[in-house]
């Protein structure tokens, strides 16, 4: 079970890391939205057309945020389980839950940090193709 979870997490991290490379060979396509939406936050003006860039960037940010949120929830759950049990087996299981949550949080932060360290443009998801010189 732990092996399956580890493989799944690695697949998600590598899948989101390299998801934009298949798009680089294509020209940016604008989509006509059914309803104008602000893509840069609440203070930006609504737009009628968009490309895939803000969505890919948003999905990547959402995945990192969900991983962090789930890790915090698991740490809280493990802490409650650790405090509420007197059995040695329950305490060791709670410690394992907390350790796994911390490792998952470090893995998610590490994925972002590695991409940012290699090249900060990797997490900006700018999918435009520069013209040949």
C-alpha positions as CSV (number, residue, x, y, z in Angstrom):
1,X,0.0,0.0,0.0
2,X,2.8,2.4,0.9
3,X,4.6,1.5,-2.4
4,X,1.4,2.3,-4.3
5,X,1.0,5.7,-2.6
6,X,4.6,6.5,-3.2
7,X,4.3,5.7,-6.9
8,X,1.1,7.6,-7.2
9,X,2.7,10.7,-5.6
10,X,5.7,10.5,-7.8
11,X,3.4,10.2,-10.8
12,X,1.4,13.2,-9.8
13,X,4.5,15.3,-9.2
14,X,6.3,14.3,-12.5
15,X,3.0,14.5,-14.4
16,X,2.4,18.1,-13.3
17,X,6.0,19.0,-13.8
18,X,6.2,17.9,-17.4
19,X,2.6,18.5,-18.5
20,X,3.3,21.7,-20.4
21,X,6.1,20.3,-22.6
22,X,3.7,18.6,-25.0
23,X,2.1,22.0,-25.6
24,X,5.2,23.9,-26.5
25,X,5.2,22.6,-30.1
26,X,1.7,24.0,-30.7
27,X,0.7,27.6,-31.4
28,X,-1.3,29.2,-28.6
29,X,-5.0,28.8,-29.2
30,X,-7.4,31.3,-27.8
31,X,-10.7,30.0,-26.4
32,X,-13.9,32.0,-26.5
33,X,-15.3,31.8,-23.0
34,X,-19.1,31.4,-22.4
35,X,-18.9,33.9,-19.5
36,X,-16.2,36.5,-18.9
37,X,-14.1,35.7,-15.9
38,X,-11.2,37.4,-14.1
39,X,-8.2,35.1,-14.5
40,X,-5.7,37.0,-12.4
41,X,-7.7,37.5,-9.3
42,X,-10.7,39.5,-8.1
43,X,-9.2,42.9,-9.0
44,X,-8.5,42.2,-12.7
45,X,-10.9,43.0,-15.5
46,X,-12.9,40.1,-16.9
47,X,-11.8,38.7,-20.2
48,X,-13.8,37.1,-23.0
49,X,-10.9,35.0,-24.5
50,X,-8.1,33.1,-22.8
51,X,-5.4,30.5,-23.5
52,X,-4.4,27.4,-21.6
53,X,-1.6,29.1,-19.6
54,X,-3.6,30.5,-16.7
55,X,-5.4,27.2,-16.3
56,X,-2.2,25.1,-16.2
57,X,-0.6,27.5,-13.8
58,X,-3.8,27.4,-11.6
59,X,-3.9,23.6,-11.6
60,X,-0.3,23.4,-10.6
61,X,-0.8,25.8,-7.8
62,X,-4.0,24.1,-6.7
63,X,-2.2,20.7,-6.6
64,X,0.6,22.1,-4.4
65,X,-2.0,23.8,-2.1
66,X,-4.1,20.6,-1.8
67,X,-1.0,18.6,-1.0
68,X,-0.1,21.1,1.7
69,X,-3.6,21.2,3.1
70,X,-3.9,17.4,3.2
71,X,-0.6,17.1,5.0
72,X,-1.7,19.5,7.6
73,X,-5.0,17.6,8.1
74,X,-3.1,14.4,8.4
75,X,-0.7,15.9,11.0
76,X,-3.7,17.1,13.0
77,X,-5.4,13.7,12.7
78,X,-2.2,11.9,13.8
79,X,-1.8,14.3,16.7
80,X,-5.3,13.7,17.9
81,X,-4.8,10.0,17.6
82,X,-1.5,10.2,19.5
83,X,-3.1,12.2,22.3
84,X,-6.3,10.1,22.6
85,X,-4.8,6.6,22.8
86,X,-2.9,4.9,25.7
87,X,-1.9,1.8,23.8
88,X,1.6,1.5,22.5
89,X,0.4,0.3,19.1
90,X,-1.9,3.3,18.7
91,X,0.9,5.8,19.5
92,X,3.3,4.2,17.0
93,X,0.6,4.2,14.3
94,X,0.0,7.9,15.1
95,X,3.7,8.7,14.8
96,X,3.8,6.9,11.5
97,X,0.9,9.0,10.2
98,X,2.6,12.2,11.3
99,X,5.9,11.2,9.8
100,X,4.3,10.3,6.5
101,X,2.4,13.6,6.4
102,X,5.6,15.5,7.0
103,X,7.4,13.5,4.2
104,X,4.5,14.2,1.9
105,X,4.6,17.9,2.7
106,X,8.4,18.0,2.1
107,X,7.9,16.2,-1.2
108,X,5.4,18.7,-2.4
109,X,7.5,21.7,-1.3
110,X,10.6,20.0,-2.7
111,X,8.9,19.5,-6.2
112,X,8.2,23.2,-6.3
113,X,11.6,24.2,-5.0
114,X,13.4,22.0,-7.5
115,X,11.5,23.5,-10.4
116,X,12.1,27.0,-9.0
117,X,15.8,26.3,-8.4
118,X,16.4,24.9,-11.9
119,X,14.7,27.7,-13.7
120,X,12.0,30.1,-12.2
121,X,10.3,30.2,-15.5
122,X,9.3,26.5,-15.1
123,X,6.7,27.4,-12.6
124,X,5.4,30.5,-14.5
125,X,4.0,28.2,-17.3
126,X,4.6,30.7,-20.1
127,X,3.5,28.6,-23.1
128,X,4.2,31.1,-25.8
129,X,6.7,30.1,-28.5
130,X,9.3,32.8,-29.3
131,X,9.7,33.6,-33.0
132,X,12.8,32.1,-34.7
133,X,15.7,34.5,-35.1
